Amino acid sequence: MKRFVGTALAAVMLLSVTAACTSSGKKSNNGLGDPGNCIVVDVATSPEKGDLMLSLAKSFDGSDQAKLGKDCIFVRPQNKSSGAAAQLLYTNWNEATDGPRPVVWSPAASSWGQLVNEKRTEAGQGAIVPNGEPFMLTPLTIAMPKPMADALGYPATPIGWSDILPLAKNQQGWAAFGHPEWGPFKLGKTNPNFSTSGLNALIAQTYAASGKTSGLSAEDLANPDVVSFGTGVESSVVHYGDTTLTFLNNLYRADQRGQALTYVSAVAVEEKSVIDYNLGNPDGVLSPGEQPRPPRIPLVAIYPKEGTLFSDSPYFVLDAPWVTQQQKDAARVFERFVQQPQNQQQVLAFHFRPGNPAVAVGDPIVAANGVDPSQPQTLLEVPQPAVLAKLLDQWSAQRKKARVTLVLDVSGSMGEQIDPKRPSAGTKLGLAKQAIADAIPLFSQDDIVEFDIFSTGLGDQANQDVVQLVPPGRVGDVGEQLRRKLDDLSPQNATPLYDTTQKLYDAAVANFDPTRINAVVLLTDGKNDDGNQGDDDQQLQRLLGALRSGNEGQLSHAVRVFPIAYGADADVDALKAIADASSSAEYDAKDPTTIDQVLTAVISNF
């Protein structure tokens, strides 16, 4: 099975820089206590299994099994996103800012290890990542609300990517299956340059187009029928994104409002996420005191009839200069511990399939949770790196294009210093301007972008609070103009947040392009301040009502607002409410120095 799991090297090389932004990099012992004089085994684990790794470490540390000869072993895990860890392992892992250098590394997929070895070899440093055994597995599925899967006859009628294409192209939408109230077919997919599930979905749909299950070639990608297939599937995408949790959280909120069947028709997610969702925990994380509440309409995991791919979680004991032989030996002791059947049962408790093939797949991977433990029947081979790189390049041309309004807060508070003790760090506005300029190449040249600024008292007209600096145009045509306009900006006046968002949302709806992803990206560092606090709540409720109405009605005409909370004083609660009502996602740049990474994540939606 190993040759089928994980992502491929070419894609991983594109992911590493952006993925680095998802990890805080702060050192933490996770409440495990003082290791004393034990052999310390630091583990860098991808966040989706962080709680599981922490649970196993707590069971192991201090037990009779935590021994190497007469010495005790102390395992100390920290969450580190796969891309962040990979980049640090082939550049410079700074323990002061990034936490302890790992003895064990367990990324989301095996091919992250290939990346590290490749990059270090290029730099003349030598490979440090050996082969690793899978820690746990989960297959990619097409998750669909049960009434929709029933309408298609699943599971009696097998469904795959070849069925998604005619659904996407059918002008009648769900009316062709007797349900006009569901509207058009709408697909949720993550950006394959950011997400393993998005990449695996792209691979799977391309295999379906080619009629193969292995050996995908450059010639296949050049086949006009394969190109047309991919373009057709992408045409039904609601929006992309850096994580499937955006779709699942939005679907869950829509379900609570009785609108689950009008948000999205299908989402390419991993089996684990289907179980999480159906058990009432769509993001897979339960906060203290949070009680899971199953959705009204559950999801069904469809295992594509053409085949699918597994994501694995390898256990790499690093062969690195900072890892002693004693630490390697101790790490192997912990590896044997986590592979023990009773501990692999904990893998099941976190809704993954055990990596140890001796442990049977069982509850909660059962039909009652919308999944099928007997599936998948067919596994797809990950393409060779050169083919995968070409596939991603081709996707950039095939993917659904966007029409985006970029909106920048230029109120007076944006003139504040990032670090008063270090004036050379610049102002919030200066940092935001540079980040926007740097983010322009992340758009497709054929995306349509408009650029506006907002504050009170702008322009020549009385009470004007929004100024359009760059009219809508192809990024390839207006990119340089946008950069020039950024240079001239300076902070001034107050923050009419609600009224501005309402105006720009209404304008985007009026100029809706049904062939594109339509969105407003709003970067602000403050709270609503238009000089009249008396109508703030009324303004916000009117805005939220408009957003909900637009996203719960004809969703094919939905415009989504993606807010960015910039700086410590941003009104996070209001921005989250705007994102929730818009069925989008809010982004956190309360630390202004992260704004470039945050913008990269935001633009992954388009």
C-alpha positions in Angstrom: 0.0 0.0 0.0 2.8 2.4 0.7 3.4 3.4 -2.9 -0.2 4.8 -3.0 -0.2 6.9 0.1 0.7 10.6 0.6 1.3 13.4 -1.8 4.1 13.6 -4.4 7.3 15.5 -4.2 6.5 18.0 -6.9 3.4 19.2 -5.2 5.0 19.3 -1.8 7.7 21.7 -3.0 4.9 24.1 -3.9 3.3 23.8 -0.5 6.1 24.2 2.0 6.4 27.9 2.2 2.7 28.6 2.6 2.1 25.7 4.9 4.7 27.2 7.2 2.2 29.9 8.2 -0.1 27.5 9.9 2.2 26.7 12.8 2.8 29.1 15.6 6.3 27.8 16.2 6.1 28.5 19.9 7.7 26.1 22.3 5.4 24.1 24.5 5.7 21.0 26.6 1.9 20.5 26.3 1.6 20.1 30.1 3.7 16.9 30.1 5.8 18.2 33.0 9.6 18.0 33.6 11.5 15.2 31.8 14.0 15.2 34.6 17.1 13.1 33.7 15.2 10.9 31.1 16.2 10.5 27.4 14.1 13.2 25.7 12.4 12.2 22.5 11.0 15.4 20.9 8.2 14.6 18.4 7.0 17.1 15.7 3.5 15.9 14.7 1.1 17.3 12.1 -1.8 19.0 14.0 -4.6 16.7 12.9 -3.2 14.0 15.1 -1.7 16.2 17.8 -4.2 15.3 20.4 -3.7 11.6 19.7 0.1 11.9 19.9 -0.2 13.8 23.2 -2.5 11.2 24.6 -0.1 8.4 23.7 2.9 10.3 25.1 1.0 10.8 28.4 0.3 7.1 28.6 3.9 6.2 27.7 5.8 8.7 29.9 6.4 7.3 33.3 5.2 3.8 32.4 7.2 0.6 32.7 7.6 0.6 28.9 9.3 4.0 28.8 12.8 2.4 29.4 15.9 2.0 27.4 18.1 -0.2 29.5 18.3 1.5 32.9 17.4 4.9 31.5 13.9 6.3 31.4 12.4 7.8 28.2 10.4 11.0 28.0 8.4 11.7 24.8 7.5 15.3 24.2 5.3 16.1 21.2 4.6 19.4 19.7 2.2 20.3 16.9 4.0 21.5 13.7 2.3 21.6 10.4 3.9 19.4 7.8 5.0 22.2 5.5 6.4 24.3 8.4 8.4 21.3 9.8 9.7 20.4 6.3 10.9 23.9 5.6 12.6 24.1 9.0 14.3 20.7 8.5 15.9 21.7 5.2 16.7 25.3 6.2 17.3 26.3 9.8 15.3 25.0 12.8 15.7 27.7 15.5 14.9 26.2 18.8 14.4 29.6 20.4 11.4 30.3 18.1 10.4 27.0 16.6 10.6 24.7 19.6 12.9 21.8 20.1 14.4 20.1 17.0 12.6 16.8 16.6 14.0 13.3 17.1 10.8 11.9 15.5 8.8 13.6 12.8 5.3 12.5 11.8 3.9 14.7 9.0 0.6 14.2 7.3 2.1 12.3 4.4 5.3 10.3 3.6 6.4 12.5 0.7 7.2 15.4 3.0 10.2 13.3 3.9 11.1 13.1 0.2 11.0 16.8 0.1 13.3 17.3 3.0 15.9 14.8 1.6 15.7 16.4 -1.8 16.2 19.9 -0.6 19.0 19.0 1.8 20.8 17.0 -0.9 20.6 20.0 -3.2 22.2 22.1 -0.5 24.9 19.5 0.1 23.7 18.7 3.6 22.6 15.1 3.1 19.4 13.2 3.6 18.0 12.9 7.2 14.6 11.3 6.7 14.6 7.4 6.4 11.6 5.4 5.5 8.8 5.4 8.0 5.9 3.1 8.8 2.3 4.5 8.5 1.0 5.6 11.9 -2.6 5.8 10.7 -4.5 6.0 7.4 -7.6 7.8 5.9 -8.9 7.7 2.3 -10.1 10.5 0.3 -13.9 10.5 -0.3 -16.6 12.6 -2.0 -18.8 13.6 0.9 -22.4 14.3 0.0 -25.5 15.1 2.0 -27.5 11.9 2.3 -30.6 13.0 0.5 -28.4 13.9 -2.5 -26.6 10.6 -2.4 -29.9 8.9 -2.2 -31.2 10.8 -5.2 -28.2 9.5 -7.2 -28.9 6.0 -6.1 -25.8 5.5 -4.0 -24.5 3.0 -2.9 -26.5 0.6 -5.1 -25.3 2.8 -8.0 -21.6 3.4 -7.8 -20.5 7.0 -8.1 -17.3 8.5 -9.2 -15.7 11.6 -10.7 -17.0 10.6 -14.1 -20.5 11.2 -12.6 -19.5 14.5 -11.0 -18.7 15.9 -14.5 -22.3 15.5 -16.0 -23.7 16.8 -12.7 -21.5 19.9 -13.0 -22.4 20.5 -16.6 -26.2 19.8 -16.3 -28.0 23.2 -16.7 -31.0 21.7 -14.8 -28.9 21.0 -11.8 -30.7 19.0 -9.2 -34.0 19.5 -11.0 -32.9 16.7 -13.3 -33.2 14.4 -10.3 -36.6 15.8 -9.1 -35.2 18.4 -6.7 -35.2 21.8 -8.2 -35.2 23.3 -4.7 -31.6 22.2 -4.3 -30.5 24.5 -7.2 -27.4 23.8 -9.3 -24.8 21.2 -8.4 -22.1 22.8 -6.3 -18.7 21.2 -5.5 -16.3 22.1 -2.6 -12.7 21.4 -3.2 -9.5 22.7 -1.6 -6.7 24.2 -3.5 -4.2 21.4 -4.5 -1.3 23.8 -4.0 -2.2 24.0 -0.3 -4.1 20.9 0.6 -3.5 17.1 0.4 -7.2 16.4 0.0 -7.3 19.0 -2.9 -4.3 17.5 -4.5 -5.6 13.9 -4.2 -9.0 15.0 -5.6 -7.2 16.5 -8.6 -5.2 13.3 -9.1 -8.3 11.2 -8.8 -10.4 13.2 -11.2 -7.6 13.2 -13.8 -7.2 9.4 -13.5 -11.0 9.1 -14.0 -10.7 11.2 -17.2 -7.9 9.1 -18.5 -9.5 5.7 -17.6 -6.4 4.6 -15.8 -5.5 3.7 -12.2 -1.8 4.0 -12.5 0.9 5.4 -14.8 -0.6 8.8 -15.4 1.6 10.4 -18.1 2.3 13.8 -19.6 0.6 12.5 -22.8 -2.6 11.8 -20.7 -2.6 15.4 -19.4 -2.3 16.7 -23.0 -5.3 14.7 -24.2 -8.1 17.2 -25.0 -10.7 15.0 -23.4 -8.8 14.9 -20.2 -8.4 18.7 -20.3 -12.1 19.2 -21.0 -13.0 16.8 -18.1 -11.0 18.7 -15.6 -12.3 22.1 -16.7 -15.9 20.8 -16.5 -15.4 19.5 -12.9 -13.8 22.8 -11.8 -16.6 24.8 -13.2 -18.9 23.6 -10.4 -16.6 24.6 -7.6 -18.1 27.0 -5.0 -14.7 28.3 -4.0 -11.4 26.7 -3.1 -9.4 27.1 0.1 -6.5 25.9 2.2 -8.5 23.5 4.4 -11.6 21.4 4.1 -12.7 22.6 7.6 -14.0 25.8 6.0 -16.5 23.8 4.0 -17.5 21.5 6.8 -18.0 24.3 9.3 -20.1 26.3 6.8 -22.1 23.2 6.0 -22.7 22.5 9.6 -23.9 26.1 10.2 -26.2 25.9 7.2 -27.5 22.6 8.5 -28.4 24.2 11.8 -30.4 26.9 9.9 -32.1 24.2 7.7 -30.1 25.2 4.6 -27.7 22.2 4.3 -28.9 21.3 0.9 -28.3 24.7 -0.6 -24.7 25.4 0.5 -22.8 22.7 -1.2 -23.7 19.4 -3.0 -20.4 17.5 -2.5 -17.0 18.1 -0.8 -13.8 16.3 -1.4 -12.7 15.4 2.1 -11.0 12.5 3.9 -13.1 9.8 5.6 -12.1 10.9 9.1 -13.8 14.3 8.4 -17.1 12.6 7.4 -17.1 10.8 10.7 -16.3 14.0 12.6 -19.1 15.8 10.9 -21.7 13.2 11.4 -20.8 12.9 15.1 -21.4 16.7 15.5 -17.8 17.9 15.5 -17.2 19.3 12.0 -13.7 20.7 12.7 -12.6 17.6 14.6 -11.8 19.6 17.7 -14.0 19.8 20.8 -13.3 22.9 23.0 -13.6 22.5 26.8 -17.3 22.3 27.6 -18.4 21.9 24.0 -21.0 19.2 23.4 -21.1 17.6 19.9 -24.5 17.8 18.3 -25.1 15.6 15.2 -26.3 17.5 12.1 -29.9 17.2 10.9 -28.7 15.9 7.6 -25.7 13.6 7.7 -23.0 13.2 5.1 -22.4 10.0 3.1 -18.8 9.1 2.2 -18.7 8.2 -1.5 -15.6 6.2 -2.4 -15.1 7.1 -6.1 -15.7 4.0 -8.3 -12.6 4.8 -10.3 -10.4 4.6 -7.2 -9.0 6.9 -4.6 -5.8 7.6 -2.5 -4.9 7.3 1.1 -3.2 9.8 3.3 -0.7 8.2 5.7 1.0 9.6 8.8 4.6 8.2 8.8 6.7 7.8 11.9 10.2 9.1 10.9 13.1 8.6 13.3 15.4 11.3 11.9 19.0 10.5 11.0 20.0 14.0 11.7 23.2 15.5 13.3 21.4 16.6 16.4 19.9 13.2 17.1 22.0 10.8 19.1 22.0 7.1 18.7 20.5 6.8 22.2 17.6 9.1 21.2 17.1 7.0 18.0 16.9 3.8 20.1 14.5 5.5 22.5 12.4 6.7 19.6 12.1 3.1 18.4 10.8 2.1 21.8 8.0 4.6 21.5 7.3 3.5 18.0 6.8 0.0 19.1 4.5 1.4 21.8 2.3 3.3 19.4 2.0 0.3 17.1 0.7 -1.9 19.9 -2.9 -3.1 19.2 -4.3 -1.4 22.3 -2.7 1.9 21.3 -3.8 1.6 17.7 -7.3 1.3 19.0 -6.8 5.0 20.0 -6.2 5.7 16.4 -9.7 4.5 15.7 -11.0 6.6 18.5 -9.7 9.6 16.6 -11.6 8.4 13.5 -8.5 7.2 11.5 -7.7 3.7 10.3 -4.9 2.0 12.2 -1.5 2.0 10.5 -0.8 -1.5 12.0 -2.4 -3.9 9.6 -2.9 -6.4 12.4 -5.5 -4.2 14.0 -8.9 -4.5 12.4 -10.8 -1.5 11.2 -13.9 -1.1 13.4 -16.1 1.4 15.2 -16.4 4.4 14.5 -15.5 3.5 10.9 -19.0 1.9 10.4 -22.0 2.5 8.2 -23.9 4.2 10.9 -21.4 7.1 10.6 -21.8 7.4 6.9 -18.6 5.5 5.9 -17.8 2.0 4.6 -14.9 0.0 6.1 -14.8 -2.3 3.1 -13.9 0.6 0.8 -12.0 1.7 -1.1 -11.8 -1.2 -3.5 -9.4 0.5 -5.9 -6.3 2.5 -5.0 -4.7 5.0 -7.3 -1.0 5.4 -7.9 0.5 8.8 -7.1 1.9 10.1 -10.4 5.6 10.6 -10.9 6.9 14.0 -9.7 7.3 15.5 -13.2 3.8 14.5 -14.2 2.3 15.8 -10.9 4.1 19.2 -11.4 2.6 19.4 -14.9 -0.8 18.5 -13.5 -0.7 21.3 -11.0 0.4 23.7 -13.7 -2.5 22.6 -15.8 -4.9 23.0 -12.9 -3.9 26.7 -12.7 -5.2 27.1 -16.2 -8.3 24.9 -15.7 -9.5 26.0 -12.3 -12.5 28.3 -11.9 -11.4 31.9 -12.2 -12.4 34.6 -9.7 -13.8 38.1 -9.5 -12.4 39.6 -6.2 -12.8 43.0 -4.6 -9.8 43.7 -2.4 -10.6 46.2 0.3 -8.0 47.9 2.6 -8.7 49.8 5.8 -6.7 53.0 5.7 -8.1 54.5 9.0 -5.8 56.4 11.3 -5.0 53.4 13.5 -3.3 51.7 10.5 -0.5 54.3 11.0 0.5 52.7 14.3 4.0 51.2 14.7 4.2 47.4 14.5 6.7 47.5 17.4 7.1 50.8 19.2 10.4 49.6 20.5 11.6 48.9 17.0 10.6 51.7 14.6 12.4 50.1 11.7 9.6 47.4 11.8 7.3 50.0 10.2 3.6 50.7 10.5 0.6 48.4 10.1 -0.3 50.1 6.9 3.2 49.8 5.5 3.3 46.1 6.2 -0.2 45.5 4.7 0.7 47.5 1.6 3.8 45.3 1.0 1.9 42.1 1.7 -0.8 43.0 -0.8 1.8 43.9 -3.4 3.6 40.5 -2.8 0.3 38.7 -3.0 -0.7 39.9 -6.5 1.2 37.1 -8.3 -0.8 34.5 -6.3 -3.8 35.4 -8.4 -4.3 33.9 -11.9 -3.5 36.4 -14.6 -7.1 35.9 -15.8 -8.7 36.6 -12.4 -10.6 39.9 -12.2 -9.5 42.1 -9.3 -10.8 45.5 -8.1 -9.0 47.5 -5.4 -10.7 49.8 -2.9 -9.8 51.6 0.3 -12.0 52.8 3.1 -12.1 55.3 5.9 -14.3 58.2 6.8 -13.9 61.5 4.9 -12.2 60.1 1.8 -12.4 61.6 -1.7 -14.1 64.8 -2.9 -17.6 64.0 -2.0 -19.1 64.7 1.4 -19.2 61.6 3.7 -17.5 59.4 1.1 -16.0 56.5 2.9 -15.0 54.2 0.0 -12.8 55.0 -2.9 -12.1 52.7 -5.8 -8.5 53.0 -6.7 -8.3 50.2 -9.4 -11.4 49.4 -11.4 -12.1 45.7 -12.0 -9.7 44.2 -14.5 -7.6 41.2 -15.3 -4.7 40.8 -12.9 -2.4 40.5 -15.8 -3.5 44.0 -16.9 -4.0 45.9 -13.6 -1.4 44.3 -11.4 1.2 47.1 -11.8 -1.4 49.8 -11.5 -2.5 48.3 -8.1 1.1 48.3 -6.9 1.5 52.0 -7.8 -1.7 52.9 -6.0 -0.5 51.1 -2.9 2.6 53.3 -2.8 0.5 56.5 -2.4 -1.6 55.4 0.6 -1.5 57.0 4.0 -3.6 56.5 7.2 -6.5 58.8 8.0 -9.7 59.2 10.0 -12.0 56.4 11.3 -13.4 53.0 10.4 -16.9 52.7 8.8 -16.7 48.9 8.8 -20.3 47.9 8.5 -21.4 50.5 6.0 -18.4 49.8 3.8 -18.9 46.1 3.8 -22.6 46.5 2.9 -21.8 48.8 0.0 -19.1 46.7 -1.5 -21.1 43.5 -1.0 -24.1 45.1 -2.8 -21.8 46.2 -5.6 -20.3 42.8 -6.0 -23.8 41.2 -6.2 -24.8 43.8 -8.8 -21.8 42.9 -10.9 -22.0 39.1 -10.3 -20.2 36.9 -12.8 -21.8 33.4 -12.9 -18.7 31.9 -14.5 -16.4 33.0 -11.6 -15.9 32.7 -7.9 -17.2 36.1 -6.6 -15.8 37.4 -3.4 -14.9 40.5 -1.3 -11.6 40.3 0.7 -11.8 42.9 3.6 -8.7 43.7 5.6 -9.4 45.9 8.7 -7.6 46.6 12.0 -10.5 48.1 13.9 -14.1 48.2 15.0 -17.0 49.9 13.4 -16.5 53.7 13.9 -18.5 55.9 11.6 -19.2 58.7 14.1 -22.6 57.3 15.1 -22.6 54.4 17.6 -26.4 54.5 18.0 -27.1 52.5 14.8 -24.1 50.1 15.0 -26.2 47.1 15.9 -28.8 47.9 13.3 -26.1 48.3 10.6 -24.6 44.9 11.5 -27.8 43.0 11.6 -28.8 44.5 8.2 -25.5 43.4 6.8 -25.7 39.9 8.2 -29.2 39.6 7.0 -28.2 40.5 3.4 -25.3 38.0 3.5 -27.4 35.2 4.8 -30.1 35.9 2.3 -27.6 35.9 -0.6 -26.0 32.6 0.6 -29.1 30.7 1.4 -31.0 31.5 -1.8 -29.7 31.1 -5.3 -26.3 30.0 -4.2 -25.0 30.1 -7.8 -25.2 33.9 -7.4 -23.5 34.0 -4.0 -20.9 36.6 -3.2 -18.7 35.6 -0.2 -16.9 38.1 2.1 -13.6 36.9 3.5 -12.6 39.2 6.5 -9.1 39.5 7.8 -8.7 40.6 11.4 -5.5 42.7 11.3 -3.8 43.7 14.5 -4.8 43.3 18.2 -7.7 45.8 18.1 -9.7 44.2 15.2 -13.3 43.3 16.0 -12.9 39.6 15.7 -16.4 38.8 16.8 -18.0 41.0 14.2 -15.7 39.8 11.5 -16.4 36.1 12.4 -20.2 36.9 12.2 -19.7 38.4 8.8 -17.8 35.3 7.6 -20.3 32.9 9.1 -23.3 34.7 7.5 -21.4 34.8 4.2 -20.5 31.0 4.3 -16.8 31.9 4.0 -14.0 32.0 6.6 -12.4 34.7 8.7 -8.7 34.9 8.9 -6.5 35.9 11.9 -3.7 38.4 11.4 -3.8 39.8 14.9 -0.1 39.6 14.8 0.5 42.0 11.8 3.8 40.3 10.9 1.8 37.3 9.7 -0.2 39.2 7.1 1.8 37.9 4.1 1.1 34.3 5.1 -2.5 35.1 5.9 -3.1 36.7 2.5 -1.6 33.7 0.9 -4.1 31.5 2.7 -7.0 33.8 1.8 -6.1 33.9 -1.9 -6.0 30.0 -1.9 -9.8 30.3 -2.0 -9.7 31.6 -5.6 
